[in-house]
Structures are given as C-alpha cells and as structure tokens.
Amino acid sequence: MGDVAADPRRRVPRTDALLADPRLAAAATAVGRDRVKAAVRRAQELARRGEITPEAVRDAALAALPAPGPRAVLNATGVVLHTNLGRAALSPAAVAAVTAAAGHTDVELDLRTGRRARRGRDALDALAAAVPAAGAVHVVNNGAAALVLAATALAADAEIVVSRGELVEIGDGFRLPDLLESTGARLREVGTTNRTTLDDYAAALGPRTGFVLKVHPSNFRVTGFTSAVPVRRLATLGVPVVADIGSGLLAPDPLLPDEPDAAGTLRDGAALVTASGDKLLGGPQAGLLLGAADLVERLRRHPLARALRVDKLTLAALAATLADPATPTRAALHADADALRERVERLRDGLAADGCKAEVVPAGAVVGGGGAPGVELASWALALPERYAEPLRVGDPPVLGRVVRGRLLLDLRCVPADADDTVRAAVLRVPGDG
C-alpha cells in the first residue's frame, strides 16, 4: 500500500474502467470507441509523466475528443482579438439574441402585415444609426467578402488603382492582390513599397478606372522613409475611393489613435468603407459595407450578394452588439491595469494557500486580429513553469496562456472575472514539482 501511495503512476485509472465511465461511454457512442480509447491512452500517458494528476485523466481524455462544435476556451493569452480563438467574444446580449434567433424568426417577415420584409432590417438599421455619415449600409459574411463584392460590382473588367505598399497578405496566406484579381478586376499598382504620392495615383487614372482602393495596413507597420496618401486627398481625384479600414472601428477610440474609423473615413470623402464585424466592433464575423447610397445599392443588387449574405444568427448578434456596445472586446481593451494586477495577485495568493507557487509579473497585452500593430496594453500576468501549458490547454475547460522565455504567462485581461476561480482550479489540477 505504501508503494502505491508513493508512486502516483499506480493510481492512473485502468483503460477498461475509464471506458466504462458514463461520460466516456457516451462519447464512444458519438465519435467511436477507437477514438475514445486513443484519447484515454494519451491522457494516461500524461499522468504517468506527471504532467496531470491521475484524477484528471478522465477530464483530459474528454477534452481531447472532438466536440459537436467549437469548445469554449478561457483566453489568458493577453491577445484581445485572437484569430485562432475566434476573435471577438460576443456580449451576453448578443448571445441571448443568437439563442432567441435559433428557431423560427421574422428575419424576412413583417409580422404586422404578414408580408415579406427587408432581410436583417434590425441589424441594418442599427448599423446605419451607428454611422450616420453613411448613406446606406449592407452586410456580408466577412471582411474579405465585402471587398470582393465591391470589386466585382464596381470594377469587374476595369482597373483598381492601389498603392504597392498596401497590397497586403491577410490570414492563412490569402493575399489581397489574388483576392481582387479573382473578381475579374485588373490591379493598377502605383508608388513603391514605402512611398506613394497623390501624383502617383493621378497619373494612373483613366477611362478604365473602377475605383481607387485605400487599404489600412492593420497587421504590420512600415516606419522610416515613408509616405502615404490619406483618404481626404484621394477623394479629390474625382473617382470613387473604396477604403478597407479592416478593424471594424465605427467611431474614434482614443486608445487607438492610428486606427481609422468608418465615420471619419466617410467624412473624409470615401465613397465606400469596408470593415470586419468580429474585430474592434466586438460582434460576430461579418463584412460591413457603408457608403454612398447608389454604390451600396449596386452592391446589394449584384447577384454575388446573395452568395455572400449572412444568416439569421449573425444578423441577430450584430443587431444586439450595435444596440449595446459594452462588449467583452471593449471591456478587455480598456481594462484597468491596476485592477488586473489585483486580480492576478488574488489568484497567486489563492494558489499559494494550496501549495502552488506562482509569480505576478508585468505583461504586455495586444489588440490582435490584425488590428493596431505596435500598440501594447499594459497588463499583468501569473507566471508558472512552462510545463503547465499543455495540461491547461487540454484541460476542461481549456485555459490558454502564452509561453515566454520558458514560463507560462496567464493574463486575465480577456478572462471574465467570475472565471478566476475556474483558472485557479485548473492550475491546481496540474501536479506540482513534488
């Protein structure tokens, strides 16, 4: 008995006992016995290596199994809009709206008359009200789709004049030039990588010009000997200016002075603005189109618009987000550093009471999601040995931090305050150093 107590590996549950567990048995029915058995063996091996406790084997096996949908993750990375974690977390109001819209809804029906109505009118009206400078608005399924629809409707078999320094690569290897040329438009590149002038644009204009494209380089910065032309000067050229602001900021935010916003860009003379809904707006994945009424109507009536339209759940979440902009994204961006430090210190003290040592260290959080490069948000993190990273990542719920110089940092900026105890319990499930 003493040997068993001394060697925790002997307490690792047997495979047959784990497979008989009701939750794992149910999982075997859903995804197959072989997949569950492989997950069990992987979890047992983690326990034998001392990376999780024997008592955590079942939860680790369950966590490794494919779920019916994406799993909820506690984002302790310090990246507010983490692309791999789905960017913006929806507000409680948006979550409630999605749940309510999951059944039959009046998405295209006027209940008063019993007749067909404009699809997504609540979301569109809310977006128009949020940006009064827009003559009209439209919504498609993501930011890239918004730009594709604009290029297809306004410049198919025509030219898009764009600075070479703004032909960026976006997520997963997709490149803006390839995206635009797939629509049948021809790119007329002007200027150089680091310097483009108004004269460069003016010299490229001609009878085949569809529009001038201005792209905000939201996921990188070019410094030094540089020159770029703002929208207000491009608007003097006499052709439509389409501005891809990317981040989805509808109005200025003093925290992000270099991020263009939709309202200001339209006031500067842009004919059309495209943006994402799941970045700084803090809403669902969507592509926002705002601008001159005649241009937006051309886009809305284009056949491609039907293929790019959003579903009722996205419309519900977008309407709720616009109605109540107090989103988790906004809260995380504007979180007070001193308050974050107090939370991390309480977490450290709680762990210390259970024999787990950790440090409180300063940390630099970032916006993420291809937004506000170079902007660092002062923050604080709990520092643990790097070996905690995998057990926390595969736990239930998964807790994702970031590894820096051999330490795992858990930044609570994006973790709801009522989940601090959940983080504490997750850390304590990881075996100590003995």
MOHU-V703983 format. One record per residue. SS is DSSP state (H for helix, E for strand, - for the rest). Layout:
# MOHU-V703983
SS ; SS
This chain:
# MOHU-V703983
- ; H ; H ; H ; H ; H ; - ; H ; H ; H ; H ; - ; - ; - ; H ; H ; H ; H ; H ; - ; - ; H ; H ; H ; H ; H ; H ; H ; H ; H ; H ; - ; H ; H ; H ; H ; H ; H ; H ; H ; H ; H ; H ; H ; H ; H ; H ; H ; - ; - ; - ; - ; - ; H ; H ; H ; H ; H ; H ; H ; H ; H ; H ; H ; - ; - ; - ; - ; - ; - ; - ; - ; E ; E ; E ; - ; - ; - ; E ; E ; E ; - ; H ; H ; H ; - ; - ; - ; - ; - ; - ; H ; H ; H ; H ; H ; H ; H ; H ; H ; H ; - ; - ; - ; - ; - ; - ; - ; E ; E ; - ; - ; - ; - ; E ; E ; - ; - ; - ; - ; H ; H ; H ; H ; H ; H ; H ; H ; H ; H ; - ; - ; - ; - ; - ; E ; E ; E ; E ; E ; - ; - ; H ; H ; H ; H ; H ; H ; H ; H ; H ; H ; H ; H ; H ; - ; - ; - ; E ; E ; E ; E ; E ; H ; H ; H ; - ; - ; E ; - ; H ; H ; H ; - ; E ; H ; H ; H ; H ; H ; H ; - ; - ; - ; - ; E ; E ; E ; E ; E ; - ; - ; - ; - ; E ; - ; - ; H ; H ; H ; H ; H ; H ; H ; - ; - ; - ; - ; E ; E ; E ; E ; E ; E ; E ; - ; - ; - ; - ; - ; - ; - ; - ; - ; - ; - ; E ; - ; - ; - ; H ; H ; H ; H ; H ; H ; H ; - ; - ; - ; E ; E ; E ; E ; E ; E ; - ; - ; - ; - ; - ; - ; - ; H ; H ; H ; - ; - ; - ; - ; - ; H ; H ; H ; H ; H ; H ; - ; - ; - ; - ; E ; E ; E ; E ; E ; - ; - ; - ; - ; - ; - ; - ; - ; - ; - ; E ; E ; E ; E ; E ; - ; H ; H ; H ; H ; H ; H ; H ; H ; H ; - ; H ; H ; H ; H ; H ; - ; - ; - ; - ; H ; H ; H ; H ; H ; H ; H ; H ; H ; H ; H ; H ; - ; - ; - ; - ; H ; H ; H ; H ; H ; H ; - ; - ; - ; H ; H ; H ; H ; H ; H ; H ; H ; H ; H ; H ; H ; H ; H ; H ; H ; H ; - ; - ; - ; - ; - ; E ; E ; E ; E ; E ; E ; E ; E ; E ; E ; - ; - ; E ; E ; E ; E ; E ; E ; E ; E ; E ; E ; E ; E ; E ; E ; E ; - ; - ; H ; H ; H ; H ; H ; H ; - ; - ; - ; - ; E ; E ; E ; - ; E ; E ; E ; - ; - ; E ; E ; E ; E ; E ; H ; H ; H ; - ; - ; H ; H ; H ; H ; H ; H ; H ; H ; H ; H ; H ; H ; - ; - ; - ; - ; - ; -
